[in-house]
Amino acid sequence: MSNYIRRRIIQLLPVMFIIVFIVYCLVYLAGDPVLLMLPENATEEDIARMRAALNLDQPFYIQFFTYISNVIQGDFGDSFRYNQPALGLVLERLPATIELAVASMIVAIGIAIPLGVWSALKRNSITDVFITGGTVLGQAMPNFWLGIMLILIFAVNLQILPVSGTGSYAHLVLPAITLGTGIAAQIARLTRSSMLETLNQDYIRTAKSNGINRFSIVYFHAFRNSLIPVVTITAMQTNALIGGALVTEMIFAWPGLGQLLIQAIHARDMAIVQASVFIIAIIVILMNFIADILYKVLDPRIDYK
């Protein structure tokens, strides 16, 4: 297990390099940021001086390796909009995004797994049809539409929850439900299918024939073994979670990384864009890494050699 973890960490290094390279290329191709940083009446001399100061008058490969050497030291450059280090600004906003993501995942898992198990145990019943239909509806609703509907119902009409902003747990309820609903729907569908497959296994029939009670069969035999694909899809949903957070944070004025990234894209503040995408990529890679470790915890038969 320890060898596997070391090997995976080594494998992550070239992946991170490729991510930095792709993001840098995309930003490079997006255009000259100097024209945005200077006023409209700037002279050619001012533009040339600014390019030289930012190392933008050098060939691409020199600019890239200078950038990489700075990134290794934790320097993603300064934001021209805020005139502060970009990485510092990103890390300031990251806790708010993590808070929203964790709350959304708690909502998603807390709803999805019980409903998925219940739907599997009540297969082909009205309950099963109702839950399955609900998951289809949950997946079909776009985040921005669901967020607006929740604001209209609970904040504007009922006035029991705040419209936007931060400051209390009440501010977290609507954004977490908005972001967690689609993920919950997908996890619930997978939990149901995984439970049905496990309940049809021979060892489950053997356990039933040996007189083991239903509760033990479901929760100590079937449920544990059906969790592996659920862990996989939960880790993969990190991508959707981060992508959905960008929209959700804008709707609810949540001061997280997504809101900062959207504002930076509009302003073409490339230092923040590069730092934000790098941090998001690290989070996604880390979640997939944790999922691989959980496989071994849930099923010791998995061999990582």
Secondary structure, 3 states (H helix, E strand, C coil): CHHHHHHHHHHHHHHHHHHHHHHHHHHHHCCCCHHHHCCCCCCHHHHHHHHHHCCCCCCHHHHHHHHHHHHHCCCCCEECCCCEEHHHHHHHHHHHHHHHHHHHHHHHHHHHHHHHHHHHHCCCCHHHHHHHHHHHHHHHCCHHHHHHHHHHHHHHHCCCCCCCCCCCCHHHHHHHHHHHHHHHHHHHHHHHHHHHHHHCCHHHHHHHHCCCCHHHHHHHHHHHHCHHHHHHHHHHHHHHHHHHHHHHHHHCCCCCHHHHHHHHHHHCCHHHHHHHHHHHHHHHHHHHHHHHHHHHHHCCCCCCC
